[in-house]
């Protein structure tokens, strides 16, 4: 197959994307969105910081 043939007749994947949309791209974007949401949901840094501040100001008979 020559370069001319390739440019004249797009591969089936290109035609499918034109007809149906880019499902792999949509899946990647959805997965990235879920990863961002999970990172926010699982970010306990504020809770840890508050606990550290609380412990730093707590009374200790041995400290």
N, C-alpha and C positions, 0 to 999 in steps of 0.2 A: 504494500500500500504506500502510495506516495504522499507527500505533503499536500498536494493539490486535492487529492481524494479526501483527506482528513478535513480540510477547511470547507469543502463543498458539502460534505455529508457529516453533520455533527454526530458524535457517538450517541448511543441509545440513552445513556445517562443524561446527557445534555437535553435531549428531547423530553425525557421524563420530568426533569426539573422545570422545563418550560410549561409542561402540561399540568403537572401535579404539585409543583413547589418542591423546595429542597428539604425533604424530611430529615436527613442527617444533620443539616444545619440547624433546623428547628429543635431537634432533639438535643444537640450540643448546647444551644442557648438555654433551653429549659433546664438542663442538668446544671449549667453554670448558675442559673438563678436559684435553683434549689440549694446548691452548695453555699451561695451567699446567704440565703435565709437560714440555713443550718448553722453557719458560722456565727451569725448574729444571735440565734436562739441559744447556742451553746457557749456563748461568751459570758463567762462568770467573773470576769476581771473586776467589775464594779462591786460584786458581792464579796470577793476576796479582799479588795481594798477596804471596804467598809468593816469587814471582820478584823483586819489587821489594825485599823485605827481604833476599833473598839478594844481590842486586846492591849494596845499600847497605852490606853488610858485607864485600863482596869486596875484595881487595887490587887496587890500581891503581897502577902505577909512575908514572902521569901525573896522578894526582888529588890 
